[in-house]
Amino acid sequence: MNAHQTATQILAGALMIDASAVPPDARLGRIEQWDSLAHARLLLALEEKLGRQLSTDEAVAIESLDDIASLLAR
């Protein structure tokens, strides 16, 4: 699974929707389910996947599916 596919799975889990419902251009503010609680779930899921705590800069920079994929690819 590549970084974009993994990002889609993680985002879908945080939003509590099926991965097929996550558009490739998913962005904070464009998906109704992506609220502050879903964003907190997303950050926790990313920290678990990466095995480390996200820095404040990393956490604030996550606004889109591409941002998540980029973080995972590093």
C-alpha angles and dihedrals in degrees: 000000000000126000094263093052091047090048090052091051093048093046092047090052092050091048091043093231134118114276090237088064093060108097117220089242094049111161137173108267094025098074115063094213093054097093130141093279092050089048090054090050089049093052092049092048091050092049090050092048093047094042093228142075117269117240117242090251092053093047095050092046094061106102104130145031088256090055090054092048091049091052091050093047093057 
